[in-house]
Amino acid sequence: MNTSYTGIGMTSQRTRMRMVERLRQQCVKDEIVLSVMGEVPRHLFVEEALAARAYDDVSLPIGFGQTISSPLTVARMTELARASAAQGGLNKVLEIGTGCGYQCAVLAKVAKVVHSVERLVQLTAQARKNLRNARVTNARLRHGDGHAGMPTEAPFDVILLTAAATHVPDALREQLAAGGRMILPMVKGDVQHLLVIDRTARGFTEKRMDAVKFVPLLPGTG
C-alpha cells in the first residue's frame, strides 16, 4: 500500500473521515460531496511540514502568497456546483485559480472533465505534480490570466473561481452554458461572500450566499 497516498497518523483515512463527519455537522448535505471529500488525500496538496494539519478545518499557505481553502469552503462550493447539475451530471467545469490543485481534484471527482487556469507558473507546475500524485486524470491545467477564462473550451456547465473578485468578468459570463452556474467569492467593501450566478433562458440571476475569505483575483500572469 502506498502510504504517501493513503496517509498515516494525522494524514490517515481515519483522520479524513473525522473531517467528513465534521463537514456533515457543519451542514454539508450532499452525500456524494461528503464521499469525495473522504476520498481525496488533502495532505498531498500541502507542504510536508503542514501535513499534520491537512484535515483541520483551516486554510493553509501554499507559497507565493496563496492558500489552500478550508475543507468546509471546498465542500460548500462543490455542493453548490453539483446543485446546478442536470440529471446527466456535470460534464465540463472551468476553475479559475488552480492553486495547489485540491479544489480541482475534488471537482474532478464529480465532473467528467475540469479545465483549470492558474496565473502563477510555479503553482501550475506544483498543481500538475499534486494532481498526478493524487491520481487525477481528468483535469486539464493551463497557465494564463483567469479573467479571460478558456474560450476555446466553452461553454461550461459550471465556472468556479477560487479568488475574490470585485466584479464578474464579462468573458466568464459569456463562457457559461445556458442553464449553467458560476460560483465566486465577491468583494463588497471589507467583506466577501459567495455569489451564485445562474444563466437562465431570460438572462442571469444572482444569489448571495456564505461569508468567505479568499485571496484577491489578480489580472495577468506571473
Secondary structure, 3 states (H helix, E strand, C coil): CCHHHHCCHHHCHHHHHHHHHHHHHCCCCCHHHHHHHHHCCHHHHCCHHHHHHCCCCCCEEEECCEEECCHHHHHHHHHHHHHCCCCCCEEEEEEECCCCCHHHHHHHCCEEEEEEEECCHHHHHHHHHHHHHCCCCCEEEEECCHHHCCHHHCCEEEEEECCEECCCCHHHHHCEEEEEEEEEEEEECCEEEEEEEEEECCEEEEEEEEECCCCECCCCCC
